[in-house]
Amino acid sequence: MKQRVEIVKRILDSNEQLAQQNRKKLDDHGVFAINVMASPGAGKTTFILQTIARLPKDIHLGVMEGDTAPVTIDSDKIVAAGMPAVQINTGGDCHLDANMVGLALDEFDLDEINLLLIENVGNLICPASFVLGNHANILIASVPEGDDKPYKYPNIYRNIDVLIINKVDLLPYIDFRMDYFRQGVEMLNPNLKTFEVSAKTGEGFDGWIKWLQEKVGNIQE
Amino acid sequence: MHELSVTESLLAIVIQSAKENHALKVTDITLSIGALSSIIDDSVQFYWDHISKGTIAEEAILHFNRIPAVLHCLNCDTEFTMEDELVPCPNCKSINIEIITGEEFQVDHIEIRKEENNTDETTS
């Protein structure tokens, strides 16, 4: 005897439930958490280091570093910059999930920080599907990657709150049509908050730091 | 390659539901996968064949209900389907569009067998 059983459940439902637990923990400790996504080489770590260099005194930062291999190159740089960092080795997985982030949260003293940057694995496809429980998703898109990325990877552009366009100091040297790029972004995510920066020179960081300050201030009220 | 994680989650949902319904065997699983969800059917099937081995869902047939990406132009009200690439409204060229379908990513239903047939070898 065969029987049909209706389910209608999102496939990543269990990840989403764990993400809710992470969110509650972050909220309980007044920590604003950001999931930083990008392709490999977009400048995630350099962006975080430039952010640290300009961090206002009232922001106390922690950093989670997601990597597919047990290398601590990135987290070593963060620690050298004087910030607590926890390395998450995904064991080859192409993305962080809520369970990994939940375990790494236990390694922080959450009362000592009010901002957490979660550096996801460099990848434009997989991280888009896995919510972590953070408050904001940001994508760092660097101009050498090309202006067609929103058209090729629409999914990741759908679920972000801030877009960082990085390496704008290279614009004079490459064929990057900013209008075409921004048109694709606008179709997927209208009125998206966007900052054009160079993580190398620090150009454009004032607006980003101001945005961070507002968000951290709001969550602590 | 996140299909492995996705397929593991799928297996967990299917087994839980099968147990709740006292199933002996899961024979079919129907999924809705939107065109924008970046999930590859073949890849899910590949992982499924491996990880479902030895479970009550082993050899269950996966049915992929592919949902096209349907967009709606907020400027001229045209509805259009995205083919290969994201494009402005084909009617008025506006980029003021919203996505109606194509982001689905869910298990719809499963077919289970609750008791063995009398002709089954277990009764002989």
Interface residues (C-beta under 8 A of the other chain):
Chain A: M1 K2 Q3 R4 V5 E6 I7 V8 K9 R10 I11 L12 D13 S14 N15 D93 C94 H95 D97 I125 C126 A128 S129 F130 P150 Y151 K152 P154 N155 R158 Q183 G184 E186 M187 L188 P190
Chain B: M1 H2 L4 S5 V6 S9 L10 A12 I13 S17 A18 N21 A23 T27 L31 L36 S37 S38 I39 E85 L86 P88 I95 N96 I97 I99 E103 F105 Q106 V107 D108 H109 I110 E111 I112 R113 K114 E115
